[in-house]
Amino acid sequence: MSEQQQFPFQVPTKIVFGPGVLRRAGEFCSRYGRRALVVTGQQSTKTSGSLTLLQSALDQAGVTSDLWDHITPNPTCDLVDGGVRQAKDSAAEFIIGLGGGSALDAAKAIAVLATNEGSAADYLQGTEPSQAGLPCVAIPTTAGSGAEVTNNAVLTDVAKRLKTSIRGENLWPRLALVDPLLTVSMPPELTAATGMDALTQHIEALASLKANPVTDALAIRGAALTFRYLPTAVQQPDALQARTNLALASMTSGVALSNSGLGAAHGLSHPLGALYDLPHGLLCAVLLPYVMEFNLEVAKDKYAQLAPAFNIPIEGRSTEELGQAAHRAVCDLSDRVGIPPCLRELGVAEDDLPWVAENALRGSTLNNPRQAAKEDLLYLLEEAY
């Protein structure tokens, strides 16, 4: 680190981590009021029992909870606007997001828009909500997005075919309850995709142009945890040690990316997600190996730092060799956990790739370590196709 380097770093969200903390949700949430709106998806939190467990904990603490259970894997501005109306109609004093990254992002957006003028779409072009939102409690049921500790909410404007973030200081959740027990019910395919999403966030945060020594430390540690424990969680869904370490890795990825930014894998995944309504984590997982290969010539020093995390022997090997070995390790891990090898297998049409490249020039791509014009991104997409 240069003596002159200055960098900001913050984690204003209070984090309570550990198996079983959901049972204490009433204790932690009651300080924010007596009326909550629970924002969640349409099915998984109900079938897994996590929604019932949350509602029971709230009831025992004297907190009344209403439900907005319309969240889809790629939440739209209209869904968020509907949630804002529900929050106001039910006189909610705070918002609880329960679910994967989509539910948590929707909850953060609903919380902040409940106190700010305008619709969700009004804030997708870079305007930050100026007023503090309702308190938001984020409870992840997947291990991948890290959305419980980020200050952005990824939404889709269907009319404009735009997928990007509302972001700003007023989007930080007030509290994150991270209970690894909630992730045990995830099927292997979802475990793999969300875990590789977390790995993508660690690697892109590490290589980002805005990375700093603190985010580097978080990214390397989180990458090590993901690399070690993801195959176990995919093969043995009830392995609590693996689930706990992946939940921790997911959380550290959120802290890292909030302070460092990301890269081209996320930049490309957003227009692809807007066009095809595909799961964000799966897109990132497919794209990561190709983006790493694209970045190798400029990011080999950073990728080489992953060698110990990936159990790669260091002695006698150059930085370039270690960076290449880290890339191969990611490819091998992706294959081991069953991630599709290319975009074609996800149903992406080759004719859409120029549009995707054009619409990936903003957002996360701006922090990619290798500068990428539209032609570069199109080449990368064609390689991944």
C-alpha positions, 0 to 999 in steps of 0.5 A, spaced: 500 500 500 502 506 498 503 511 503 499 516 500 493 512 498 487 514 502 480 510 501 473 510 505 470 504 508 464 503 512 459 497 514 453 501 518 449 495 518 449 491 525 450 484 524 448 478 528 451 472 525 450 464 527 445 458 527 439 459 530 439 467 530 432 467 527 429 465 533 431 471 536 428 476 531 423 479 535 428 481 540 432 484 535 426 487 531 422 490 536 426 496 537 424 498 531 417 499 532 411 494 533 408 494 525 413 491 520 412 489 513 415 482 511 418 482 504 419 475 501 418 471 495 412 467 493 414 460 495 421 458 498 420 461 505 413 458 506 415 451 504 422 451 508 418 454 514 423 460 515 417 465 514 413 461 519 419 462 524 420 469 523 412 471 524 412 466 530 418 470 533 415 477 531 408 475 535 412 473 541 415 480 541 409 483 540 410 485 533 405 485 528 407 483 521 404 484 514 406 480 508 408 483 501 410 476 498 410 478 491 418 478 490 420 474 483 428 472 482 429 479 478 424 484 482 421 489 478 420 497 479 412 495 479 413 490 484 417 495 489 412 500 488 406 496 490 410 494 496 411 501 498 403 502 497 402 496 502 407 499 507 404 505 507 397 502 507 399 498 513 402 503 517 409 499 517 414 502 522 420 498 519 421 493 513 424 486 514 426 482 508 426 475 508 429 471 502 435 471 497 438 477 494 432 479 490 427 479 496 433 483 500 434 488 495 426 489 494 426 490 501 431 495 502 428 499 496 421 499 499 424 501 506 427 507 502 422 509 497 416 509 503 419 516 505 422 519 499 417 522 493 417 518 486 417 511 484 422 506 484 424 507 476 425 515 478 431 512 482 434 507 477 438 513 473 443 515 478 439 519 483 440 517 490 434 518 495 435 524 499 431 522 505 432 516 510 428 510 509 424 506 514 429 501 518 430 495 514 432 488 517 435 483 512 435 476 513 438 472 508 436 465 506 441 464 501 448 464 501 451 468 495 448 475 494 451 479 500 445 483 500 444 484 507 450 488 508 450 492 501 447 499 500 444 498 493 438 495 490 438 491 484 431 492 480 429 491 473 425 497 469 421 492 464 419 498 460 426 500 458 429 493 459 434 496 464 437 492 470 441 497 475 441 499 482 438 504 486 444 506 491 446 511 496 447 512 503 440 511 505 439 504 503 444 500 508 440 495 512 439 497 519 440 490 521 442 483 518 440 477 521 445 472 518 442 465 520 446 459 516 440 454 518 436 458 513 440 456 507 440 448 509 433 447 505 437 450 498 437 445 493 444 443 490 443 447 483 441 454 487 447 452 492 452 452 487 449 458 483 449 463 489 456 460 492 459 462 485 455 468 485 459 470 492 466 467 489 465 472 483 463 478 488 470 476 492 474 476 485 471 482 482 472 486 489 479 484 489 481 486 482 476 492 482 480 499 480 477 501 487 479 495 491 483 497 498 487 493 503 481 492 507 477 489 501 482 485 499 483 481 506 475 480 506 475 478 498 481 473 499 478 470 506 471 469 503 474 466 496 478 461 501 471 459 504 467 459 498 472 454 494 473 450 500 466 449 502 461 450 496 462 443 493 461 440 500 454 444 501 452 442 494 453 434 495 451 434 502 445 440 503 445 439 511 452 440 512 452 445 517 459 447 518 459 448 510 453 452 510 455 456 516 462 458 512 458 459 506 453 464 509 460 468 512 463 468 505 457 471 502 456 476 508 464 478 507 463 479 499 457 484 500 461 488 505 467 488 500 463 489 494 460 495 497 466 498 499 470 496 492 465 495 487 465 490 482 467 488 475 465 486 468 461 479 470 456 483 474 456 489 468 454 483 463 450 480 468 445 485 469 443 487 461 442 479 460 438 478 466 433 484 464 433 481 457 432 474 459 429 474 466 435 469 468 437 468 475 443 473 477 447 468 481 447 463 475 449 468 470 455 471 474 457 464 475 457 462 468 461 469 466 466 469 471 471 464 468 471 468 461 472 475 465 478 472 469 481 470 462 479 477 459 483 480 465 489 476 466 494 480 463 492 486 467 490 483 474 495 477 474 498 480 481 491 480 484 489 473 482 496 470 484 494 472 491 488 467 491 493 462 490 493 460 497 486 461 498 485 455 492 491 451 495 495 452 489 503 451 491 506 457 490 514 456 491 518 457 484 512 459 480 511 466 477 506 471 479 503 470 472 503 462 473 499 463 479 494 468 476 493 463 471 493 457 476 487 461 480 483 462 473 484 454 472 482 453 479 475 457 478 474 453 472 475 447 475 470 449 481 465 451 476 465 444 473 465 441 479 459 444 482 455 443 475 455 450 473 453 450 465 459 452 461 456 457 456 451 462 455 448 458 450 446 453 455 442 458 458 438 460 452 441 466 450 441 468 443 447 470 439 443 475 436 442 479 442 450 479 444 451 486 441 445 489 445 448 486 451 455 489 450 452 496 449 448 496 455 454 493 459 458 499 459 455 502 465 455 500 472 460 495 475 464 494 468 467 501 470 471 498 475 473 492 471 481 492 472 481 492 464 478 497 460 473 494 456 470 498 450 463 495 447 468 491 442 471 488 448 465 486 451 462 483 445 468 479 444 468 476 451 460 475 450 462 471 444 467 467 448 462 465 453 457 464 448 
